[in-house]
């Protein structure tokens, strides 16, 4: 799936102007904890998130994310848009929630690109 197909499926609006519309989206990941993204996402994924700060773009760069979709119509600060523009990371906002977006993308054929982080990881959520 390319970026233009992704934008259509998520009813998205692109917030930057300089992106390669031919970049192939290989799968997806939904997360709000950037530490989870760094620990589990595979390259080429679209990241679905409710976070809007510049750290999302920095994390996307480090993790080789193909695009970032902000859920629930979030509007990021100008610093986030500027960084995405400078780095050429497609930054998209969608009016839909994370659950709906994950379902739509999965139904369209995108697999999960979240690696298992291991059963020994202690998360403190018992």
C-alpha positions as CSV (number, residue, x, y, z in Angstrom):
1,X,0.0,0.0,0.0
2,X,1.4,3.5,-0.8
3,X,0.8,6.7,1.1
4,X,-2.0,7.9,-1.1
5,X,-3.9,4.6,-0.5
6,X,-3.3,5.0,3.3
7,X,-4.6,8.5,3.3
8,X,-7.8,7.4,1.5
9,X,-8.4,4.5,3.9
10,X,-8.0,6.5,7.0
11,X,-9.9,9.6,5.7
12,X,-6.7,11.5,6.4
13,X,-5.4,14.9,5.8
14,X,-1.7,15.3,5.1
15,X,0.0,18.0,7.2
16,X,3.2,18.3,5.2
17,X,3.9,19.0,1.6
18,X,7.1,17.2,0.8
19,X,6.7,13.4,1.0
20,X,7.2,10.6,-1.4
21,X,3.8,9.2,-2.2
22,X,5.4,6.1,-3.6
23,X,6.8,4.9,-0.3
24,X,5.4,1.5,0.4
25,X,3.6,0.9,3.8
26,X,4.5,-2.7,4.8
27,X,2.3,-2.9,7.9
28,X,1.1,-1.1,10.9
29,X,1.5,-0.4,14.6
30,X,-0.6,1.5,17.1
31,X,1.0,2.9,20.2
32,X,1.1,6.0,22.5
33,X,4.3,5.0,24.4
34,X,7.3,5.9,22.2
35,X,9.4,3.4,24.2
36,X,7.0,0.6,23.0
37,X,7.4,1.9,19.5
38,X,11.2,1.7,19.7
39,X,11.1,-1.7,21.3
40,X,8.6,-3.4,19.0
41,X,8.0,-1.7,15.6
42,X,9.5,-3.0,12.5
43,X,10.8,-0.8,9.6
44,X,8.2,0.3,7.0
45,X,5.3,0.5,9.3
46,X,2.7,3.2,9.7
47,X,2.5,4.4,13.3
48,X,-1.0,5.2,14.6
49,X,-0.8,7.4,17.7
50,X,-2.6,9.9,19.8
51,X,0.6,11.7,20.7
52,X,1.3,15.0,18.8
53,X,4.6,16.3,20.1
54,X,7.9,16.4,18.1
55,X,9.1,13.3,19.9
56,X,6.7,11.2,17.8
57,X,8.6,12.3,14.6
58,X,12.0,11.8,16.3
59,X,10.9,8.3,17.3
60,X,9.6,7.6,13.8
61,X,13.0,8.6,12.3
62,X,14.8,6.3,14.7
63,X,12.5,3.4,14.0
64,X,12.4,3.8,10.2
65,X,8.6,4.4,10.3
66,X,7.1,5.0,6.8
67,X,4.3,7.4,8.0
68,X,2.6,8.7,11.2
69,X,-1.2,9.0,11.5
70,X,-2.6,11.0,14.4
71,X,-5.9,9.6,15.6
72,X,-9.1,11.3,16.6
73,X,-8.5,14.4,14.6
74,X,-5.5,15.5,16.6
75,X,-3.9,18.7,15.5
76,X,-0.2,18.8,16.4
77,X,1.8,21.8,17.4
78,X,3.7,23.7,14.6
79,X,7.0,22.2,15.9
80,X,5.8,18.7,15.1
81,X,4.7,19.7,11.6
82,X,7.9,21.5,10.9
83,X,10.1,18.6,12.0
84,X,8.0,16.1,9.9
85,X,8.4,18.5,7.0
86,X,12.1,18.8,7.4
87,X,12.5,15.0,7.7
88,X,10.0,14.1,5.0
89,X,8.0,11.9,7.3
90,X,4.4,11.9,6.1
91,X,2.3,13.3,9.0
92,X,-1.4,12.6,8.6
93,X,-4.4,13.4,10.8
94,X,-7.5,11.2,10.8
95,X,-10.8,11.9,12.4
96,X,-11.1,8.2,13.3
97,X,-10.1,6.5,16.6
98,X,-7.2,4.1,17.0
99,X,-9.4,1.0,17.1
100,X,-11.3,1.9,13.9
101,X,-8.1,2.8,12.1
102,X,-6.4,-0.5,13.0
103,X,-9.4,-2.4,11.8
104,X,-9.6,-0.5,8.5
105,X,-5.9,-1.0,7.8
106,X,-5.9,-4.7,8.7
107,X,-9.0,-5.3,6.6
108,X,-7.2,-3.5,3.7
109,X,-4.4,-6.1,4.0
110,X,-1.8,-4.5,6.2
111,X,-0.3,-6.9,8.7
112,X,0.9,-5.9,12.2
113,X,4.5,-4.9,12.3
114,X,4.9,-5.2,16.0
115,X,7.6,-7.6,17.2
116,X,7.1,-9.6,20.3
117,X,9.1,-7.9,23.0
118,X,9.4,-11.1,25.1
119,X,7.5,-12.8,27.8
120,X,10.1,-11.9,30.5
121,X,9.5,-8.2,30.2
122,X,8.1,-6.8,33.5
123,X,5.7,-4.0,32.9
124,X,4.3,-3.5,36.4
125,X,0.7,-4.0,35.3
126,X,-0.2,-7.1,37.3
